[in-house]
Amino acid sequence: MKLFDVYPLMDLNIVRADGAYVYDEAGHAFLDLYGGHAVISIGHGHPHWKQRIKVQMDKISFYSNAVINELQTELAEKLAKLSGKEDYQLFLCNSGAEANENALKLASFHTGRKQIVAFKKAFHGRTSLAVAATDSPKYRAPVNETGNVVFLPFNDTTALKEYFKSNGQEVAAVIIEGIQGVGGIHVASDEFLHTIRQLCDAHQAVLIADEVQCGFGRSGKFFSTDHAALNADIYTMAKGMGNGFPVAGILIAPHFKAQYGMLGTTFGGNHLACAAALAVLETMEQEDLVQNAAAIGDYLLHALQQVAGIENVRGKGLMIGFDVPESSKGLKQRLFQKYRILTGEAGPNVIRLLPGLSIDHTIADTFLQALQAAIDDVKN
């Protein structure tokens, strides 16, 4: 049997990983500034994370949500403490797409409405409703097409106000990434986020902050929208939440009332997933990783802005992007092939940096030196 060929693969077989590095079968070390698509939050194979999961496996790995799972309560309490959302409620699931699916569904339940406002270049997942709110027709099958989602320009307060002026009473939710990931590392302005909050309040719509990629400390605050000092009604989380173990969830404001059966999941919030997520939060707290992401991110941003051969450096914390001009074409591949550095991309000319939140100045400097050398290579 062959694998269903839907992924363009790098010529790399990773057999081991530790901290900020991954290793191929020949023992070559690759500096990982991609983090498996922003998933690695506390570093590959963190000893506390491994131990937490091993200890839990010796007790119980899984049972469904038909029974009490005290690890879920422990996780909710730790999340409340680190996120500052003390009075919110937690629903656990398995992936970012599932988190967004449930958030949008809950918003529709709550408001009794169908209309969803999303934004140009948004990515919210590949399941039915999440992909309908994703601005990429190539990801949507005909069955996913719906008249219930409108895409407005990102960071355009005028267009947003005009839409709500005519359609506000029909809007169930506005869903926004505080920093667009797949869309190319575009940061939502404070003004734009506050305008969304004001319009949602005025029209009794739900504000959903998609923090799947940009949340869980990556931006230098727990949620990227915290930079604007506002509260969303629902926060969606995944990726860095488990450091590679599949776990996701949504934080739900207290004015939402739960009813049996309105949301559900078989595997979400299982014992091993909770142990992994708790290990991540415990490590983030003990090693002050959110502050580290802010500090190292600022260092990288300022250094990258001085590098000739790249353009439009942007981002927050350890979610950074920059454009690769034609003169530096092939830069990402050069970094991989010659300097053994893994980076992400968005479209044909954007490099994304999504490393573990635990990287230090030595790692940052290693990358900066290799980047300049790789730029010189491709120009010559």
C-alpha positions as CSV (number, residue, x, y, z in Angstrom):
1,M,0.0,0.0,0.0
2,K,1.2,3.5,-0.9
3,L,0.7,6.6,1.2
4,F,-1.8,9.1,-0.2
5,D,0.5,11.6,-1.7
6,V,-0.8,15.0,-0.5
7,Y,2.4,16.4,1.2
8,P,5.5,17.8,-0.7
9,L,8.2,16.3,1.5
10,M,11.7,17.6,2.4
11,D,14.5,15.2,1.8
12,L,14.9,14.6,5.5
13,N,14.2,11.6,7.7
14,I,14.2,12.6,11.3
15,V,15.0,9.8,13.7
16,R,15.8,11.7,16.9
17,A,15.3,15.2,18.4
18,D,16.6,17.0,21.4
19,G,16.0,20.6,22.5
20,A,16.3,22.9,19.4
21,Y,17.8,20.2,17.2
22,V,16.6,17.2,15.2
23,Y,18.8,14.5,13.7
24,D,18.7,12.4,10.6
25,E,19.6,8.7,10.2
26,A,23.2,9.7,9.5
27,G,23.5,11.6,12.7
28,H,23.5,15.1,11.1
29,A,22.1,17.8,13.4
30,F,19.5,20.3,12.0
31,L,18.6,23.4,13.8
32,D,14.8,23.4,14.0
33,L,13.4,26.9,13.7
34,Y,10.1,25.5,12.3
35,G,9.0,23.5,15.3
36,G,7.0,21.1,13.2
37,H,4.7,24.0,12.3
38,A,4.8,25.9,15.6
39,V,4.0,22.8,17.6
40,I,7.2,22.4,19.6
41,S,6.8,24.9,22.5
42,I,9.2,23.8,25.2
43,G,11.8,22.0,23.1
44,H,12.0,18.6,21.6
45,G,12.0,15.7,24.2
46,H,11.9,18.0,27.3
47,P,12.7,15.7,30.2
48,H,9.7,16.9,32.4
49,W,7.3,16.4,29.4
50,K,8.6,12.9,28.8
51,Q,8.4,11.9,32.5
52,R,4.9,13.3,32.9
53,I,3.7,11.2,30.0
54,K,5.6,8.0,31.1
55,V,4.2,8.3,34.7
56,Q,0.7,8.7,33.4
57,M,1.0,5.7,31.0
58,D,1.8,3.5,34.0
59,K,-1.6,4.6,35.6
60,I,-4.1,4.9,32.7
61,S,-3.6,6.2,29.2
62,F,-7.2,6.6,28.1
63,Y,-10.8,6.6,29.1
64,S,-13.7,8.5,27.5
65,N,-15.4,11.6,28.8
66,A,-18.1,9.4,30.3
67,V,-16.1,9.3,33.6
68,I,-14.5,11.8,35.9
69,N,-10.9,12.8,34.9
70,E,-9.3,14.9,37.5
71,L,-6.4,15.7,35.2
72,Q,-8.9,17.8,33.2
73,T,-9.7,19.9,36.3
74,E,-6.0,20.3,37.1
75,L,-5.3,21.4,33.5
76,A,-8.2,23.9,33.6
77,E,-6.8,25.4,36.9
78,K,-3.3,25.7,35.5
79,L,-4.5,27.2,32.3
80,A,-6.6,29.8,34.2
81,K,-3.5,30.8,36.2
82,L,-1.1,31.2,33.3
83,S,-3.6,32.7,30.8
84,G,-5.2,35.0,33.4
85,K,-8.7,33.9,32.2
86,E,-9.7,32.8,35.6
87,D,-13.5,32.8,35.1
88,Y,-13.5,31.1,31.6
89,Q,-14.5,27.5,31.0
90,L,-12.5,24.8,29.2
91,F,-13.6,22.4,26.6
92,L,-10.9,19.9,25.4
93,C,-10.5,18.4,22.0
94,N,-7.8,17.1,19.6
95,S,-6.7,19.6,17.0
96,G,-6.8,23.3,16.0
97,A,-9.3,22.6,13.3
98,E,-11.5,20.8,15.8
99,A,-11.1,23.7,18.3
100,N,-12.2,26.2,15.7
101,E,-15.0,24.0,14.5
102,N,-16.4,23.8,18.1
103,A,-15.9,27.6,18.7
104,L,-17.9,28.5,15.6
105,K,-20.6,26.0,16.4
106,L,-20.8,27.3,20.0
107,A,-21.1,30.9,18.7
108,S,-24.0,29.8,16.4
109,F,-25.7,28.0,19.3
110,H,-25.3,31.1,21.5
111,T,-26.5,33.7,19.1
112,G,-29.0,31.6,17.0
113,R,-27.3,33.1,13.9
114,K,-25.3,31.7,10.9
115,Q,-23.1,34.4,9.5
116,I,-19.4,34.2,10.2
117,V,-16.9,37.1,9.5
118,A,-13.4,35.9,8.7
119,F,-10.5,37.8,6.9
120,K,-8.5,37.6,3.8
121,K,-5.5,35.2,4.1
122,A,-7.1,33.5,7.1
123,F,-6.4,29.9,7.9
124,H,-8.5,28.2,10.5
125,G,-8.2,24.5,9.7
126,R,-9.3,21.8,7.2
127,T,-12.5,20.4,8.7
128,S,-15.9,21.4,7.3
129,L,-16.7,24.7,9.0
130,A,-13.1,25.7,9.8
131,V,-12.1,25.3,6.2
132,A,-15.2,27.3,5.1
133,A,-13.7,30.1,7.2
134,T,-10.3,29.6,5.6
135,D,-9.4,32.0,2.7
136,S,-8.0,29.5,0.3
137,P,-10.3,27.9,-2.3
138,K,-7.8,25.0,-2.9
139,Y,-8.5,23.6,0.5
140,R,-12.3,23.6,0.1
141,A,-14.2,20.9,-1.6
142,P,-17.6,21.8,-3.1
143,V,-19.3,20.4,0.0
144,N,-17.4,22.9,2.2
145,E,-18.6,25.9,0.2
146,T,-21.2,27.9,2.2
147,G,-22.9,31.3,2.0
148,N,-22.5,31.7,5.7
149,V,-18.9,33.0,5.7
150,V,-17.7,36.4,4.4
151,F,-14.1,37.4,4.0
152,L,-13.2,41.0,4.8
153,P,-9.8,42.8,4.4
154,F,-7.4,42.2,7.3
155,N,-6.7,45.3,9.4
156,D,-9.3,47.4,7.5
157,T,-11.5,49.0,10.2
158,T,-13.5,50.9,7.6
159,A,-14.6,47.8,5.7
160,L,-15.4,46.1,9.0
161,K,-17.6,48.9,10.2
162,E,-19.4,49.1,6.8
163,Y,-20.2,45.4,6.9
164,F,-21.5,45.5,10.4
165,K,-23.6,48.6,9.6
166,S,-25.5,46.6,7.0
167,N,-25.3,43.1,8.4
168,G,-24.5,43.3,12.1
169,Q,-27.7,41.7,13.3
170,E,-27.0,38.6,11.3
171,V,-23.4,38.0,12.5
172,A,-22.9,35.0,14.8
173,A,-19.1,35.5,15.2
174,V,-16.0,37.2,14.0
175,I,-13.0,34.8,14.0
176,I,-9.5,36.3,13.8
177,E,-5.9,35.2,14.2
178,G,-4.0,37.8,16.3
179,I,-1.1,37.0,14.0
180,Q,-1.9,35.2,10.7
181,G,0.4,32.2,10.3
182,V,-0.3,30.5,7.0
183,G,-1.3,33.9,5.6
184,G,2.3,35.2,6.0
185,I,2.8,36.5,9.5
186,H,0.5,39.5,9.5
187,V,-0.1,41.1,12.9
188,A,-3.6,42.4,13.7
189,S,-3.4,46.0,14.9
190,D,-4.7,47.0,18.3
191,E,-7.1,49.4,16.7
192,F,-8.5,46.6,14.5
193,L,-8.9,44.2,17.4
194,H,-10.6,46.8,19.5
195,T,-12.9,47.7,16.6
196,I,-13.9,44.0,16.3
197,R,-14.6,43.9,20.1
198,Q,-16.7,47.0,20.0
199,L,-18.8,45.9,17.0
200,C,-19.3,42.4,18.5
201,D,-20.5,44.0,21.7
202,A,-22.8,46.4,19.9
203,H,-24.4,43.6,17.8
204,Q,-24.3,40.7,20.4
205,A,-21.9,38.7,18.2
206,V,-19.1,36.5,19.4
207,L,-15.4,37.3,19.1
208,I,-13.3,34.2,18.5
209,A,-9.5,34.6,18.9
210,D,-7.9,31.8,16.9
211,E,-4.7,31.3,19.0
212,V,-3.9,27.9,17.5
213,Q,-0.6,29.0,16.1
214,C,0.0,32.4,17.6
215,G,-1.1,31.5,21.2
216,F,0.3,29.6,24.1
217,G,3.1,32.1,24.7
218,R,4.5,32.2,21.2
219,S,3.9,36.0,20.8
220,G,5.6,36.9,24.1
221,K,2.2,37.0,25.9
222,F,0.0,34.0,26.6
223,F,-2.4,34.9,23.8
224,S,-1.4,37.2,20.9
225,T,-4.6,39.2,21.4
226,D,-3.4,40.0,24.9
227,H,-1.0,42.6,23.3
228,A,-4.2,44.6,22.6
229,A,-5.4,44.3,26.2
230,L,-8.8,42.9,25.3
231,N,-10.8,39.7,26.1
232,A,-12.2,37.5,23.4
233,D,-15.4,35.5,24.0
234,I,-13.7,32.3,22.9
235,Y,-10.0,31.4,22.5
236,T,-9.0,28.4,20.4
237,M,-5.8,26.5,21.3
238,A,-3.7,23.6,19.9
239,K,-0.2,23.2,18.4
240,G,2.1,24.3,21.2
241,M,-0.4,23.1,23.8
242,G,1.0,19.6,23.8
243,N,4.6,20.0,22.5
244,G,3.8,17.4,19.9
245,F,1.2,15.3,21.7
246,P,-2.2,15.9,20.0
247,V,-4.3,18.1,22.3
248,A,-6.4,21.2,21.8
249,G,-9.1,23.2,23.5
250,I,-11.2,26.3,23.7
251,L,-11.5,28.7,26.5
252,I,-15.1,29.9,26.8
253,A,-16.3,33.1,28.5
254,P,-18.6,32.7,31.5
255,H,-21.7,34.1,29.8
256,F,-21.9,31.0,27.6
257,K,-24.1,28.3,29.2
258,A,-23.3,24.7,28.7
259,Q,-25.9,22.0,27.9
260,Y,-25.4,18.3,27.7
261,G,-24.7,17.2,24.1
262,M,-24.0,20.6,22.6
263,L,-20.3,19.7,22.1
264,G,-18.5,16.3,22.3
265,T,-15.4,14.4,21.5
266,T,-14.1,10.8,21.9
267,F,-10.4,11.4,22.4
268,G,-10.4,15.0,23.6
269,G,-9.1,15.6,27.1
270,N,-7.8,12.0,27.5
271,H,-5.4,11.2,30.3
272,L,-2.2,11.3,28.3
273,A,-3.2,14.5,26.5
274,C,-3.9,16.2,29.8
275,A,-0.5,15.0,31.2
276,A,1.3,16.4,28.1
277,A,-0.5,19.7,28.3
278,L,0.2,20.0,32.0
279,A,3.8,19.3,31.5
280,V,4.0,22.1,28.9
281,L,2.3,24.6,31.2
282,E,4.5,23.6,34.2
283,T,7.6,24.0,32.1
284,M,6.5,27.3,30.7
285,E,6.0,28.5,34.2
286,Q,9.1,27.1,35.7
287,E,11.4,28.3,32.9
288,D,9.6,31.6,32.2
289,L,9.2,30.7,28.6
290,V,6.7,33.4,27.7
291,Q,9.1,36.1,28.8
292,N,11.9,34.3,27.0
293,A,9.8,34.2,23.8
294,A,9.3,38.0,24.1
295,A,13.0,38.7,24.8
296,I,14.6,36.4,22.2
297,G,11.9,37.4,19.7
298,D,12.7,41.1,20.2
299,Y,16.4,40.3,19.7
300,L,15.8,38.4,16.5
301,L,13.4,41.0,15.1
302,H,15.8,43.9,15.6
303,A,18.7,41.9,14.2
304,L,16.8,40.7,11.2
305,Q,15.8,44.3,10.4
306,Q,19.5,45.0,9.9
307,V,20.1,42.1,7.4
308,A,20.5,43.1,3.8
309,G,18.8,40.7,1.4
310,I,15.5,40.2,3.2
311,E,12.5,42.6,3.4
312,N,9.5,43.4,5.6
313,V,10.6,41.7,8.8
314,R,7.5,41.4,11.0
315,G,5.9,39.5,13.9
316,K,5.8,39.3,17.7
317,G,7.8,37.1,20.0
318,L,8.9,33.9,18.4
319,M,6.5,34.1,15.5
320,I,8.5,36.0,12.9
321,G,8.2,36.4,9.1
322,F,10.1,38.2,6.4
323,D,9.9,38.5,2.6
324,V,12.6,37.0,0.4
325,P,13.1,39.2,-2.7
326,E,14.0,37.8,-6.1
327,S,17.7,38.6,-5.4
328,S,17.7,36.1,-2.6
329,K,15.5,33.4,-4.3
330,G,16.1,29.9,-3.0
331,L,17.1,31.1,0.5
332,K,15.0,28.7,2.4
333,Q,16.3,25.7,0.5
334,R,19.9,27.0,0.9
335,L,19.5,27.2,4.7
336,F,18.3,23.6,4.7
337,Q,20.7,22.0,2.3
338,K,24.0,23.7,3.2
339,Y,23.4,25.1,6.8
340,R,21.0,22.4,8.1
341,I,18.5,24.9,9.4
342,L,14.7,24.2,9.2
343,T,12.4,27.1,8.6
344,G,8.8,27.5,7.6
345,E,7.3,29.3,4.6
346,A,4.1,31.0,3.5
347,G,3.5,31.3,-0.2
348,P,6.5,31.5,-2.6
349,N,8.5,34.2,-0.9
350,V,7.9,34.4,2.9
351,I,10.1,32.6,5.4
352,R,8.5,31.9,8.8
353,L,10.4,31.3,12.1
354,L,8.4,29.3,14.6
355,P,11.0,27.8,17.0
356,G,10.6,26.4,20.4
357,L,10.0,29.1,23.1
358,S,13.1,27.9,24.9
359,I,15.7,28.9,22.4
360,D,18.5,31.2,23.6
361,H,20.8,33.9,22.2
362,T,23.3,31.3,21.1
363,I,20.7,29.7,18.9
364,A,19.5,33.0,17.6
365,D,23.1,34.1,16.7
366,T,23.7,30.7,15.0
367,F,20.7,31.3,12.8
368,L,21.6,35.0,12.1
369,Q,25.2,34.1,11.0
370,A,23.9,31.2,8.8
371,L,21.2,33.5,7.3
372,Q,23.7,36.1,6.2
373,A,26.0,33.4,4.7
374,A,23.1,31.8,2.9
375,I,22.0,35.2,1.5
376,D,25.5,35.8,0.2
377,D,25.5,32.3,-1.4
378,V,22.3,32.7,-3.3
379,K,23.2,36.2,-4.5
380,N,26.4,34.9,-5.9
